[in-house]
Amino acid sequence: MSSTLKSILIILGILIIDQVVKIIVKTNMSLYEQDPVMGNWFIIHFVENKGMAFGMNLPGNYGKIILSMFRLVAIVAIAFYIRHLIKLKAHPGLLITLSMIMAGAIGNMIDSAFYGLIFNESTPYQVATMFPEGGGYAKFMHGKVVDMFYFPLISGNYPEWIPRVGGDS
């Protein structure tokens, strides 16, 4: 099997699993609900991310569009880089890793582009419905990204001297 085909299969496989799991979580869990999978080591914890990593977002009406355009540019750049590495006969581990990153980027782009159109709003009191009557909660490219894998590797409290979060878990 060629490196190109392996990369494509990895991207498609992860993308399909990613979207199936996200749809199951979104249509069966209310926002912030959590279910332990492996004790306290691995937990499915449903949150939605409005923007970038760690919940950061670009402000204003065009912030979400700018972020989506950046995601598209990043996806294209990763694709070209993978293609370049395949031509150089790069180590399979590097190709697998970049293929996994690309699958995650495409999955987040799908969430952002379409989830606002095909789901109603997820809240702590309401499980979302797919294809609700009356349409979704946001327009094209303004959806939220579903995050659900939580690995609480570190536990403890913030030092008391840290503003706003001092003493919190």
DSSP file with accessible surface (Angstrom, degrees, kcal/mol):
  #  RESIDUE AA STRUCTURE BP1 BP2  ACC     N-H-->O    O-->H-N    N-H-->O    O-->H-N    TCO  KAPPA ALPHA  PHI   PSI    X-CA   Y-CA   Z-CA
    1    1 A M              0   0  145      0, 0.0     2,-0.0     0, 0.0     0, 0.0   0.000 360.0 360.0 360.0 134.6    0.0    0.0    0.0
    2    2 A S     >  -     0   0   67      1,-0.1     4,-2.4     4,-0.0     5,-0.2  -0.281 360.0-118.2 -72.7 157.6    1.4    3.4   -0.9
    3    3 A S  H  > S+     0   0   50      1,-0.2     4,-2.5     2,-0.2     5,-0.2   0.858 115.3  55.8 -62.6 -35.6    2.1    6.1    1.6
    4    4 A T  H  > S+     0   0   68      2,-0.2     4,-2.5     1,-0.2    -1,-0.2   0.946 108.8  45.5 -62.9 -47.1   -0.5    8.3    0.0
    5    5 A L  H  > S+     0   0   80      1,-0.2     4,-2.8     2,-0.2     5,-0.2   0.909 111.8  52.6 -64.4 -40.1   -3.2    5.7    0.3
    6    6 A K  H  X S+     0   0  102     -4,-2.4     4,-2.5     2,-0.2    -1,-0.2   0.931 110.6  47.8 -59.7 -45.7   -2.2    5.1    3.9
    7    7 A S  H  X S+     0   0    5     -4,-2.5     4,-2.7     2,-0.2    -2,-0.2   0.927 112.6  48.4 -62.2 -44.4   -2.4    8.8    4.7
    8    8 A I  H  X S+     0   0   82     -4,-2.5     4,-3.0     1,-0.2     5,-0.2   0.927 112.5  48.5 -62.5 -42.9   -5.8    9.1    3.0
    9    9 A L  H  X S+     0   0   87     -4,-2.8     4,-2.8     2,-0.2     5,-0.2   0.895 111.7  49.5 -66.2 -38.5   -7.2    6.0    4.8
   10   10 A I  H  X S+     0   0   43     -4,-2.5     4,-2.6    -5,-0.2     5,-0.3   0.949 113.3  46.6 -63.3 -47.2   -6.0    7.3    8.2
   11   11 A I  H  X S+     0   0   22     -4,-2.7     4,-2.5     1,-0.2    -2,-0.2   0.950 116.7  43.4 -61.0 -49.2   -7.5   10.7    7.6
   12   12 A L  H  X S+     0   0   87     -4,-3.0     4,-2.6     2,-0.2     5,-0.2   0.913 114.3  50.5 -64.5 -42.8  -10.9    9.3    6.4
   13   13 A G  H  X S+     0   0   32     -4,-2.8     4,-2.3    -5,-0.2     5,-0.2   0.946 114.9  41.8 -61.0 -48.9  -11.0    6.7    9.2
   14   14 A I  H  X S+     0   0   58     -4,-2.6     4,-3.2    -5,-0.2     5,-0.2   0.916 114.0  53.4 -65.7 -40.5  -10.3    9.2   12.0
   15   15 A L  H  X S+     0   0   26     -4,-2.5     4,-2.5    -5,-0.3     5,-0.2   0.920 110.3  46.4 -62.0 -43.1  -12.7   11.7   10.4
   16   16 A I  H  X S+     0   0  109     -4,-2.6     4,-2.6     2,-0.2     5,-0.2   0.952 115.5  45.3 -65.1 -47.6  -15.5    9.2   10.3
   17   17 A I  H  X S+     0   0  112     -4,-2.3     4,-2.7    -5,-0.2     5,-0.3   0.931 113.0  52.4 -61.3 -44.6  -15.0    8.0   13.8
   18   18 A D  H  X S+     0   0   30     -4,-3.2     4,-2.5    -5,-0.2    -2,-0.2   0.936 112.8  43.0 -56.5 -50.3  -14.6   11.7   15.0
   19   19 A Q  H  X S+     0   0   25     -4,-2.5     4,-2.5     2,-0.2     5,-0.2   0.902 113.6  50.9 -69.1 -38.9  -17.9   12.8   13.4
   20   20 A V  H  X S+     0   0   76     -4,-2.6     4,-2.5    -5,-0.2    -2,-0.2   0.951 113.4  45.3 -62.6 -46.9  -19.9    9.7   14.5
   21   21 A V  H  X S+     0   0   42     -4,-2.7     4,-2.8    -5,-0.2     5,-0.2   0.928 113.1  50.4 -64.2 -42.9  -18.7   10.1   18.1
   22   22 A K  H  X S+     0   0    4     -4,-2.5     4,-2.9    -5,-0.3    -1,-0.2   0.915 111.5  47.8 -62.2 -42.1  -19.4   13.9   18.1
   23   23 A I  H  X S+     0   0   48     -4,-2.5     4,-2.2     2,-0.2    -1,-0.2   0.924 112.3  49.5 -66.7 -40.4  -22.9   13.3   16.7
   24   24 A I  H  X S+     0   0   91     -4,-2.5     4,-0.7    -5,-0.2    -2,-0.2   0.943 114.8  44.4 -62.1 -46.7  -23.6   10.6   19.3
   25   25 A V  H >X S+     0   0    9     -4,-2.8     4,-1.9     1,-0.2     3,-1.0   0.951 114.4  48.8 -62.9 -48.1  -22.4   12.9   22.1
   26   26 A K  H 3< S+     0   0    0     -4,-2.9   102,-1.1     1,-0.2    -1,-0.2   0.845 116.6  41.8 -64.2 -33.5  -24.2   16.0   20.9
   27   27 A T  H 3< S+     0   0   40     -4,-2.2    -1,-0.2    -5,-0.2    -2,-0.2   0.425 124.1  35.5 -96.3   2.8  -27.6   14.1   20.4
   28   28 A N  H << S+     0   0  106     -3,-1.0     2,-0.4    -4,-0.7    -2,-0.2   0.469 109.8  57.2-129.9  -8.1  -27.4   12.1   23.7
   29   29 A M  S  < S-     0   0   11     -4,-1.9    99,-0.5    -5,-0.1     2,-0.2  -0.967  70.7-130.2-127.9 144.0  -25.7   14.4   26.3
   30   30 A S  B >   -A  127   0A  23     -2,-0.4     3,-2.2    97,-0.2    16,-0.2  -0.542  52.3 -74.0 -83.9 158.6  -26.6   17.8   27.6
   31   31 A L  T 3  S+     0   0   18     92,-1.8    16,-0.2    95,-0.5    -1,-0.1  -0.257 119.7  11.7 -55.1 135.0  -23.8   20.4   27.7
   32   32 A Y  T 3  S+     0   0  134     14,-3.1    -1,-0.3     1,-0.3    15,-0.1   0.386  92.2 137.9  74.3   0.4  -21.3   19.8   30.4
   33   33 A E    <   -     0   0   68     -3,-2.2    13,-2.5    13,-0.2     2,-0.3  -0.452  34.6-165.0 -69.6 149.3  -22.6   16.3   31.1
   34   34 A Q  E     -B   45   0B  92     11,-0.2    11,-0.2    -2,-0.1    -4,-0.0  -0.989  18.3-167.5-141.1 148.6  -19.9   13.7   31.7
   35   35 A D  E     -B   44   0B  79      9,-2.6     9,-2.9    -2,-0.3     2,-0.2  -0.985  25.9-127.2-133.1 122.5  -19.6   10.0   31.8
   36   36 A P  E     +B   43   0B  85      0, 0.0     7,-0.2     0, 0.0     3,-0.1  -0.465  25.5 178.2 -68.0 136.2  -16.5    8.2   33.1
   37   37 A V  E    S+     0   0B  76      5,-2.7     2,-0.3     2,-0.3     6,-0.2   0.782  81.7  15.6-102.9 -46.4  -15.2    5.6   30.6
   38   38 A M  E >> S-B   42   0B 111      4,-1.9     3,-2.0     1,-0.4     4,-0.8  -0.669 116.3 -87.8-129.1  74.1  -12.1    4.4   32.5
   39   39 A G  T 34 S-     0   0   51     -2,-0.3    -1,-0.4     1,-0.3    -2,-0.3  -0.308  92.6 -30.0  59.2-134.3  -12.7    5.5   36.1
   40   40 A N  T 34 S+     0   0  135      1,-0.1    -1,-0.3    -4,-0.1     3,-0.2   0.315 130.0  76.9 -96.7   8.9  -11.2    8.9   36.7
   41   41 A W  T <4 S+     0   0  138     -3,-2.0     2,-0.4     1,-0.3    -2,-0.2   0.860 104.3  21.9 -86.1 -38.6   -8.5    8.5   34.0
   42   42 A F  E  < S+B   38   0B  33     -4,-0.8    -5,-2.7   109,-0.2    -4,-1.9  -0.984  71.5 175.0-136.0 123.6  -10.7    9.0   30.9
   43   43 A I  E     -BC  36 150B  10    107,-2.8   107,-2.3    -2,-0.4     2,-0.8  -0.979  31.5-134.2-131.0 137.1  -14.0   10.8   30.9
   44   44 A I  E     +BC  35 149B  25     -9,-2.9    -9,-2.6    -2,-0.4     2,-0.5  -0.859  35.3 174.5 -86.0 113.5  -16.4   11.8   28.1
   45   45 A H  E     -B   34   0B  47    103,-2.7     2,-0.6    -2,-0.8   -11,-0.2  -0.958  23.7-139.9-127.7 109.1  -17.2   15.4   29.1
   46   46 A F  E     +     0   0B   0    -13,-2.5   -14,-3.1    -2,-0.5     2,-0.3  -0.594  37.1 148.8 -81.5 114.2  -19.3   17.3   26.6
   47   47 A V  E     - C   0 147B  40    100,-2.6   100,-2.7    -2,-0.6     2,-0.4  -0.935  35.0-137.2-133.2 159.8  -18.3   20.9   26.0
   48   48 A E  E     - C   0 146B  27     -2,-0.3     2,-0.6    98,-0.2    98,-0.2  -0.975   9.9-147.4-120.8 139.0  -18.5   23.2   22.9
   49   49 A N  E     - C   0 145B  20     96,-3.1    96,-2.6    -2,-0.4     4,-0.1  -0.909   4.6-164.4-108.1 120.0  -15.7   25.4   21.8
   50   50 A K  S    S-     0   0  124     -2,-0.6    -1,-0.1    94,-0.2     6,-0.0   0.681  73.7 -10.9 -76.8 -19.3  -16.8   28.7   20.2
   51   51 A G  S    S-     0   0    1      1,-0.4     6,-0.3     6,-0.1    94,-0.1  -0.011 103.5 -18.0-142.0-114.3  -13.4   29.5   18.7
   52   52 A M  S >  S-     0   0   61      4,-4.0     3,-1.3     1,-0.3    -1,-0.4  -0.117  89.3 -37.1 -98.4-164.3   -9.8   28.3   19.0
   53   53 A A  G >  S+     0   0   56      1,-0.3     3,-1.6     2,-0.2    -1,-0.3  -0.181 126.8  15.7 -57.6 144.7   -7.9   26.2   21.5
   54   54 A F  G 3  S-     0   0  196      1,-0.3    -1,-0.3    -3,-0.1    -2,-0.1   0.705 130.1 -70.4  62.2  22.7   -8.8   26.8   25.1
   55   55 A G  G <  S+     0   0   44     -3,-1.3    -1,-0.3     1,-0.2    -2,-0.2   0.540  90.1 147.4  77.6   6.1  -12.0   28.5   24.2
   56   56 A M    <   -     0   0  106     -3,-1.6    -4,-4.0    -4,-0.1     2,-0.3  -0.424  23.0-178.2 -70.1 149.8  -10.3   31.6   22.8
   57   57 A N        -     0   0   86     -6,-0.3    -6,-0.1    -2,-0.1     7,-0.1  -0.981  32.4-108.2-146.6 160.0  -12.1   33.3   19.9
   58   58 A L        -     0   0   67     -2,-0.3     6,-0.1     5,-0.1     5,-0.1  -0.772  44.1-127.0 -86.4 129.7  -11.7   36.2   17.6
   59   59 A P        +     0   0  112      0, 0.0     4,-0.2     0, 0.0     3,-0.2  -0.165  61.4  39.6 -75.3 168.2  -14.2   39.0   18.4
   60   60 A G  S >  S-     0   0   64      1,-0.2     3,-0.6     2,-0.1     4,-0.5  -0.080  99.2 -62.7  87.5 173.8  -16.6   40.8   16.2
   61   61 A N  T 3  S+     0   0  141      1,-0.2     4,-0.3     2,-0.1    -1,-0.2   0.772 133.6  42.9 -66.1 -29.1  -18.9   39.6   13.4
   62   62 A Y  T 3> S+     0   0  173     -3,-0.2     4,-2.7     1,-0.1    -1,-0.2   0.485  86.5  92.6 -99.9  -2.0  -16.0   38.5   11.2
   63   63 A G  H <> S+     0   0    4     -3,-0.6     4,-2.4    -4,-0.2     5,-0.2   0.911  88.7  46.7 -57.6 -44.9  -13.9   36.8   13.8
   64   64 A K  H  > S+     0   0   26     -4,-0.5     4,-2.4     2,-0.2    -1,-0.2   0.886 112.5  50.3 -67.0 -37.7  -15.5   33.4   13.2
   65   65 A I  H  > S+     0   0   56     -4,-0.3     4,-2.6     2,-0.2    -2,-0.2   0.925 110.6  49.4 -66.0 -43.9  -15.1   33.8    9.4
   66   66 A I  H  X S+     0   0  100     -4,-2.7     4,-2.4     2,-0.2    -2,-0.2   0.931 111.8  49.0 -60.4 -45.4  -11.4   34.7    9.8
   67   67 A L  H  X S+     0   0    8     -4,-2.4     4,-2.4    -5,-0.2    -2,-0.2   0.919 111.2  49.8 -61.7 -41.5  -10.8   31.7   12.0
   68   68 A S  H  X S+     0   0    0     -4,-2.4     4,-2.3     2,-0.2    -2,-0.2   0.903 110.1  50.0 -65.3 -39.9  -12.6   29.4    9.5
   69   69 A M  H  X S+     0   0   86     -4,-2.6     4,-2.4     2,-0.2    -1,-0.2   0.907 109.9  51.4 -64.6 -39.7  -10.5   30.8    6.7
   70   70 A F  H  X S+     0   0  137     -4,-2.4     4,-2.7     1,-0.2    -2,-0.2   0.917 108.7  51.5 -61.7 -42.7   -7.3   30.2    8.8
   71   71 A R  H  X S+     0   0   31     -4,-2.4     4,-2.5     2,-0.2    -2,-0.2   0.914 109.7  49.4 -60.1 -43.4   -8.5   26.6    9.4
   72   72 A L  H  X S+     0   0   70     -4,-2.3     4,-2.4     2,-0.2    -2,-0.2   0.921 111.4  48.5 -62.7 -43.3   -8.9   26.1    5.6
   73   73 A V  H  X S+     0   0   96     -4,-2.4     4,-2.7     1,-0.2    -2,-0.2   0.923 111.8  50.1 -62.2 -42.2   -5.5   27.5    4.9
   74   74 A A  H  X S+     0   0   30     -4,-2.7     4,-2.8     2,-0.2     5,-0.2   0.914 109.6  50.5 -63.3 -42.1   -4.0   25.3    7.6
   75   75 A I  H  X S+     0   0   21     -4,-2.5     4,-2.3     2,-0.2    -2,-0.2   0.938 112.8  46.0 -62.1 -45.2   -5.7   22.2    6.2
   76   76 A V  H  X S+     0   0   76     -4,-2.4     4,-2.5     2,-0.2     5,-0.2   0.927 112.8  50.5 -64.2 -42.4   -4.4   22.9    2.7
   77   77 A A  H  X S+     0   0   56     -4,-2.7     4,-2.4     1,-0.2    -2,-0.2   0.917 110.6  48.7 -63.0 -43.1   -0.9   23.6    4.0
   78   78 A I  H  X S+     0   0   33     -4,-2.8     4,-2.9     2,-0.2    -1,-0.2   0.911 110.1  52.5 -63.2 -40.8   -0.9   20.3    5.9
   79   79 A A  H  X S+     0   0   39     -4,-2.3     4,-2.4     1,-0.2    -2,-0.2   0.934 111.4  45.5 -60.9 -46.3   -2.1   18.5    2.8
   80   80 A F  H  X S+     0   0  124     -4,-2.5     4,-2.5     2,-0.2    -1,-0.2   0.890 113.0  51.1 -64.6 -37.8    0.8   20.0    0.7
   81   81 A Y  H  X S+     0   0  119     -4,-2.4     4,-2.7     2,-0.2    -2,-0.2   0.918 109.6  49.1 -67.0 -42.0    3.3   19.2    3.5
   82   82 A I  H  X S+     0   0    9     -4,-2.9     4,-2.4     2,-0.2    -2,-0.2   0.933 111.8  49.9 -60.6 -44.9    2.1   15.6    3.7
   83   83 A R  H  X S+     0   0  129     -4,-2.4     4,-2.0    -5,-0.2    -2,-0.2   0.918 111.2  49.2 -59.3 -43.1    2.4   15.3   -0.1
   84   84 A H  H  X S+     0   0  101     -4,-2.5     4,-1.6     1,-0.2    -1,-0.2   0.921 111.1  49.2 -61.9 -44.9    5.9   16.8    0.1
   85   85 A L  H  <>S+     0   0   12     -4,-2.7     5,-2.4     1,-0.2     4,-0.3   0.861 107.5  54.7 -65.3 -35.4    7.0   14.4    2.8
   86   86 A I  H ><5S+     0   0   29     -4,-2.4     3,-1.5     1,-0.2    -1,-0.2   0.930 107.0  50.7 -63.6 -41.8    5.6   11.4    0.8
   87   87 A K  H 3<5S+     0   0  138     -4,-2.0    -1,-0.2     1,-0.3    -2,-0.2   0.846 110.5  49.7 -63.3 -33.5    7.8   12.4   -2.1
   88   88 A L  T 3<5S-     0   0  108     -4,-1.6    -1,-0.3    -5,-0.2    -2,-0.2   0.449 113.4-122.1 -82.4  -1.1   10.8   12.6    0.2
   89   89 A K  T < 5 -     0   0  181     -3,-1.5    -3,-0.2    -4,-0.3    -2,-0.1   0.926  43.2-169.6  57.3  49.8    9.9    9.1    1.6
   90   90 A A      < -     0   0   23     -5,-2.4    -1,-0.1     1,-0.2     5,-0.0  -0.154  34.4 -72.5 -65.4 163.8    9.6   10.5    5.1
   91   91 A H    >>  -     0   0  137      1,-0.1     4,-1.8     2,-0.0     3,-0.8  -0.313  40.2-127.4 -59.2 135.8    9.3    8.2    8.1
   92   92 A P  H 3> S+     0   0   77      0, 0.0     4,-2.8     0, 0.0     5,-0.2   0.836 107.5  61.4 -56.6 -32.9    5.9    6.5    8.3
   93   93 A G  H 3> S+     0   0   27      1,-0.2     4,-2.4     2,-0.2     5,-0.2   0.894 104.3  48.1 -62.0 -39.1    5.5    7.7   11.9
   94   94 A L  H <> S+     0   0   73     -3,-0.8     4,-2.7     2,-0.2     5,-0.2   0.926 112.2  48.7 -66.9 -42.8    5.7   11.4   10.8
   95   95 A L  H  X S+     0   0    6     -4,-1.8     4,-2.2     2,-0.2    -2,-0.2   0.908 112.2  48.9 -64.3 -40.7    3.2   10.8    8.0
   96   96 A I  H  X S+     0   0   77     -4,-2.8     4,-2.3     2,-0.2    -2,-0.2   0.938 112.2  48.8 -63.3 -46.4    0.8    9.0   10.4
   97   97 A T  H  X S+     0   0   76     -4,-2.4     4,-2.2     1,-0.2    -2,-0.2   0.938 113.3  45.3 -61.1 -47.4    1.1   11.8   13.0
   98   98 A L  H  X S+     0   0   26     -4,-2.7     4,-2.6     1,-0.2    -1,-0.2   0.869 111.0  54.4 -67.0 -33.3    0.4   14.6   10.4
   99   99 A S  H  X S+     0   0    0     -4,-2.2     4,-2.3    -5,-0.2    -1,-0.2   0.900 108.6  49.2 -65.0 -39.0   -2.5   12.6    8.9
  100  100 A M  H  X S+     0   0   97     -4,-2.3     4,-2.1     2,-0.2    -2,-0.2   0.913 111.3  49.1 -66.0 -41.3   -4.0   12.4   12.4
  101  101 A I  H  X S+     0   0   91     -4,-2.2     4,-2.4     1,-0.2    -2,-0.2   0.921 111.1  50.1 -63.2 -42.6   -3.5   16.2   12.9
  102  102 A M  H  X S+     0   0   21     -4,-2.6     4,-2.8     1,-0.2     5,-0.2   0.910 107.8  53.2 -64.2 -40.6   -5.1   16.9    9.5
  103  103 A A  H  X S+     0   0    0     -4,-2.3     4,-2.6     1,-0.2    -1,-0.2   0.921 110.1  48.4 -60.1 -42.4   -8.1   14.6   10.3
  104  104 A G  H  X S+     0   0   29     -4,-2.1     4,-2.4     2,-0.2    -2,-0.2   0.911 111.2  49.9 -64.0 -40.3   -8.6   16.6   13.5
  105  105 A A  H  X S+     0   0   27     -4,-2.4     4,-2.1     2,-0.2    -2,-0.2   0.924 112.4  46.8 -64.9 -42.6   -8.4   19.9   11.7
  106  106 A I  H  X S+     0   0   36     -4,-2.8     4,-2.5     2,-0.2    -2,-0.2   0.920 111.0  53.0 -66.0 -40.9  -10.9   18.8    9.1
  107  107 A G  H  X S+     0   0    0     -4,-2.6     4,-2.3    -5,-0.2    -2,-0.2   0.922 110.1  47.1 -59.9 -44.2  -13.2   17.5   11.8
  108  108 A N  H  X S+     0   0   54     -4,-2.4     4,-2.6     1,-0.2    -1,-0.2   0.875 110.5  53.0 -66.9 -34.8  -13.2   20.9   13.6
  109  109 A M  H  X S+     0   0   15     -4,-2.1     4,-2.7     2,-0.2     5,-0.2   0.912 108.2  50.5 -65.8 -41.0  -13.8   22.6   10.3
  110  110 A I  H  X>S+     0   0   48     -4,-2.5     4,-2.8     2,-0.2     5,-0.7   0.938 111.2  49.0 -61.1 -46.5  -16.8   20.4    9.7
  111  111 A D  I  X>S+     0   0    0     -4,-2.3     4,-1.7     1,-0.2     5,-0.5   0.950 114.7  44.3 -55.9 -51.5  -18.2   21.3   13.1
  112  112 A S  I  <5S+     0   0    0     -4,-2.6    31,-3.0     1,-0.2     4,-0.3   0.892 118.9  42.5 -63.8 -39.8  -17.6   25.0   12.7
  113  113 A A  I  <5S+     0   0    6     -4,-2.7    28,-1.3    28,-0.2    29,-0.3   0.902 131.4  13.6 -75.5 -40.6  -19.1   25.1    9.2
  114  114 A F  I >X5S+     0   0   99     -4,-2.8     4,-1.8    -5,-0.2     3,-1.0   0.708 101.8  78.6-116.5 -24.4  -22.1   22.8    9.5
  115  115 A Y  I 3X<S+     0   0    4     -4,-1.7     4,-1.6    -5,-0.7    22,-0.3   0.850  94.3  56.2 -63.3 -32.5  -23.1   22.0   13.1
  116  116 A G  H 34<S+     0   0    1     -5,-0.5    22,-2.3    -4,-0.3    21,-0.3   0.809 111.4  45.3 -65.4 -27.0  -24.8   25.4   13.6
  117  117 A L  H <4 S+     0   0   73     -3,-1.0    19,-0.7    19,-0.2    -2,-0.2   0.813 119.9  36.2 -83.2 -33.4  -27.0   24.6   10.6
  118  118 A I  H  < S+     0   0   37     -4,-1.8    13,-3.9    17,-0.1     2,-0.3   0.516 112.0  53.5-106.2  -5.4  -27.9   21.0   11.5
  119  119 A F  B  < S-D  130   0C   0     -4,-1.6    18,-1.7    11,-0.2    19,-0.3  -0.943  71.1-129.3-125.0 152.7  -28.3   21.1   15.3
  120  120 A N        -     0   0   33      9,-1.4    16,-0.1    -2,-0.3    17,-0.1  -0.449  56.3 -64.0 -86.8 173.0  -30.3   23.2   17.7
  121  121 A E        -     0   0   70     -2,-0.1     2,-0.4     7,-0.1    -1,-0.2  -0.282  45.6-137.8 -62.6 133.6  -28.5   24.8   20.7
  122  122 A S        +     0   0    1      6,-0.1     5,-0.2    -3,-0.1   -92,-0.1  -0.774  31.9 169.5 -86.7 135.1  -26.9   22.4   23.3
  123  123 A T  B >   -E  126   0D  39      3,-1.9   -92,-1.8    -2,-0.4     3,-1.0  -0.897  51.4-102.0-136.4 168.9  -27.5   23.6   26.8
  124  124 A P  T 3  S+     0   0   56      0, 0.0   -94,-0.1     0, 0.0     3,-0.1   0.689 125.6  40.3 -64.3 -14.0  -27.0   22.1   30.3
  125  125 A Y  T 3  S+     0   0  217      1,-0.2     2,-0.4   -95,-0.0   -95,-0.0   0.405 114.2  53.5-113.1  -2.0  -30.8   21.5   30.3
  126  126 A Q  B <   -E  123   0D  82     -3,-1.0    -3,-1.9   -97,-0.0   -95,-0.5  -0.989  66.3-140.8-142.7 130.8  -31.4   20.3   26.7
  127  127 A V  B     -A   30   0A  59     -2,-0.4   -97,-0.2    -5,-0.2  -100,-0.1  -0.702  38.6-110.8 -83.5 137.8  -29.9   17.7   24.5
  128  128 A A        -     0   0    4   -102,-1.1     2,-0.4   -99,-0.5    -7,-0.1  -0.309  25.0-142.3 -69.8 152.2  -29.4   18.9   20.9
  129  129 A T        -     0   0   75     -8,-0.1    -9,-1.4  -101,-0.0     2,-0.4  -0.938  14.8-123.9-114.1 141.9  -31.5   17.5   18.1
  130  130 A M  B    S+D  119   0C  66     -2,-0.4   -11,-0.2     1,-0.2   -12,-0.1  -0.682  91.7   2.5 -85.6 136.9  -30.2   16.9   14.6
  131  131 A F  S    S-     0   0  144    -13,-3.9    -1,-0.2    -2,-0.4   -12,-0.2   0.944  89.3-163.3  53.3  57.0  -32.1   18.7   11.8
  132  132 A P    >   -     0   0   23      0, 0.0     3,-1.9     0, 0.0     2,-0.2  -0.340  28.0 -96.5 -68.6 151.8  -34.5   20.5   14.2
  133  133 A E  T 3  S+     0   0  201      1,-0.3    -2,-0.0    -2,-0.0     0, 0.0  -0.459 114.9  28.4 -63.1 132.5  -37.7   22.0   12.8
  134  134 A G  T 3  S-     0   0   86     -2,-0.2    -1,-0.3    -3,-0.1     2,-0.0   0.439 120.8 -92.8  93.1  -4.1  -37.0   25.7   12.2
  135  135 A G    <   -     0   0   40     -3,-1.9   -17,-0.1   -17,-0.1   -18,-0.1  -0.221  54.6 -47.4  93.5-179.1  -33.3   25.2   11.5
  136  136 A G        -     0   0   31    -19,-0.7   -16,-0.3     2,-0.2   -19,-0.2  -0.011  51.2 -99.8 -85.7-170.5  -30.1   25.2   13.6
  137  137 A Y  S    S+     0   0   46    -18,-1.7     2,-0.3   -22,-0.3   -20,-0.2   0.559  96.1  21.5 -91.5 -10.6  -28.6   27.6   16.1
  138  138 A A  S    S-     0   0   27    -22,-2.3    -2,-0.2   -19,-0.3     5,-0.1  -0.977  77.3-102.7-152.5 165.3  -26.1   29.4   13.8
  139  139 A K    >   -     0   0  145     -2,-0.3     3,-2.0     1,-0.2   -23,-0.2  -0.316  63.5 -56.4 -85.9 173.9  -25.4   30.3   10.2
  140  140 A F  T 3  S+     0   0  105      1,-0.3    -1,-0.2     2,-0.1   -26,-0.2  -0.160 125.7  11.3 -51.8 134.4  -22.8   28.7    7.9
  141  141 A M  T 3  S+     0   0   16    -28,-1.3    -1,-0.3   -29,-0.1   -28,-0.2   0.556 108.9  90.0  71.4  12.0  -19.2   28.9    9.4
  142  142 A H    <   +     0   0   48     -3,-2.0   -29,-0.2   -29,-0.3    -2,-0.1   0.177  56.9 118.2-121.0  16.7  -20.5   30.0   12.8
  143  143 A G        -     0   0    0    -31,-3.0     2,-0.3    -5,-0.1   -31,-0.1  -0.245  63.3-110.4 -77.6 171.7  -21.0   26.7   14.5
  144  144 A K        -     0   0   33    -33,-0.2     2,-0.4    -6,-0.0   -94,-0.2  -0.777  25.3-117.9-103.4 150.5  -19.3   25.5   17.7
  145  145 A V  E     -C   49   0B   3    -96,-2.6   -96,-3.1    -2,-0.3     2,-0.5  -0.708  25.9-129.6 -89.3 131.0  -16.7   22.7   17.8
  146  146 A V  E     -C   48   0B   0     -2,-0.4     2,-0.4   -98,-0.2   -98,-0.2  -0.698  26.8-177.4 -82.3 126.3  -17.7   19.7   19.9
  147  147 A D  E     +C   47   0B  60   -100,-2.7  -100,-2.6    -2,-0.5     3,-0.1  -0.973  17.7 149.1-120.0 140.1  -15.0   18.6   22.4
  148  148 A M  E     +     0   0B   8     -2,-0.4  -103,-2.7  -102,-0.2     2,-0.6   0.525  34.8  99.9-148.0 -13.3  -15.5   15.6   24.6
  149  149 A F  E     +C   44   0B 115   -105,-0.2     2,-0.5  -107,-0.0  -105,-0.2  -0.734  44.6 179.0 -88.9 122.6  -12.3   13.7   25.6
  150  150 A Y  E     +C   43   0B 108   -107,-2.3  -107,-2.8    -2,-0.6  -104,-0.0  -0.981  13.7 179.8-128.1 121.1  -11.1   14.6   29.1
  151  151 A F        -     0   0   89     -2,-0.5     2,-2.2  -109,-0.2     3,-0.2  -0.871  14.6-158.9-119.4  91.8   -8.1   13.1   30.7
  152  152 A P        +     0   0   39      0, 0.0  -110,-0.0     0, 0.0    -2,-0.0  -0.473  29.4 157.0 -74.9  80.4   -7.7   14.7   34.1
  153  153 A L        +     0   0  130     -2,-2.2     2,-0.4     1,-0.1  -112,-0.0   0.753  60.5  45.5 -78.1 -25.8   -4.0   13.9   34.5
  154  154 A I        +     0   0  157     -3,-0.2     2,-0.3     2,-0.0    -1,-0.1  -0.967  65.5 179.6-122.0 132.9   -3.3   16.6   37.1
  155  155 A S        +     0   0  117     -2,-0.4     2,-0.3     2,-0.0    14,-0.0  -0.964  29.8  86.1-131.1 152.2   -5.4   17.3   40.1
  156  156 A G        -     0   0   46     -2,-0.3     2,-0.4     2,-0.0    -2,-0.0  -0.956  67.4 -69.0 153.8-167.8   -4.9   19.9   42.9
  157  157 A N        -     0   0  118     -2,-0.3    12,-0.2    12,-0.3    11,-0.1  -0.919  39.7-111.6-121.5 146.6   -5.7   23.5   43.7
  158  158 A Y        -     0   0  121     10,-2.8     9,-1.9     7,-0.4    -2,-0.0  -0.458  50.6 -92.8 -66.4 146.3   -4.4   26.7   42.3
  159  159 A P    >   -     0   0   58      0, 0.0     3,-1.7     0, 0.0     9,-0.2  -0.296  32.8-118.0 -59.6 146.9   -2.3   28.7   44.8
  160  160 A E  T 3  S+     0   0  155      6,-0.3     6,-0.2     1,-0.3    -2,-0.1   0.770 108.5  65.6 -58.5 -27.8   -4.3   31.2   46.8
  161  161 A W  T 3  S+     0   0  204      4,-0.1    -1,-0.3     2,-0.1     5,-0.1   0.601  75.7 100.7 -77.1  -9.2   -2.2   34.1   45.4
  162  162 A I  S <> S-     0   0   48     -3,-1.7     4,-1.9     1,-0.1     3,-0.2  -0.653  81.6-114.9 -80.5 125.3   -3.5   33.7   41.8
  163  163 A P  T  4 S-     0   0  106      0, 0.0     2,-1.9     0, 0.0    -1,-0.1  -0.220  86.0  -4.1 -60.1 145.6   -6.2   36.2   41.1
  164  164 A R  T  4 S+     0   0  247      1,-0.2    -2,-0.0     2,-0.1     0, 0.0  -0.066 137.0  46.5  67.9 -38.8   -9.8   34.9   40.4
  165  165 A V  T >4 S+     0   0   52     -2,-1.9     3,-2.5    -3,-0.2    -7,-0.4   0.463  73.9 134.6-112.1  -1.1   -8.9   31.2   40.5
  166  166 A G  T 3< S+     0   0   22     -4,-1.9    -6,-0.3     1,-0.3     3,-0.1  -0.214  80.4  11.2 -53.7 125.9   -6.8   31.1   43.7
  167  167 A G  T 3  S+     0   0   20     -9,-1.9    -1,-0.3     1,-0.3    -7,-0.1   0.199  98.8 127.6  90.2 -16.8   -7.9   28.1   45.8
  168  168 A D    <         0   0   86     -3,-2.5   -10,-2.8    -9,-0.2    -1,-0.3  -0.354 360.0 360.0 -70.4 156.6  -10.0   26.6   43.0
  169  169 A S              0   0  118    -12,-0.2   -12,-0.3    -3,-0.1    -1,-0.1  -0.386 360.0 360.0 -69.7 360.0   -9.6   23.0   41.9
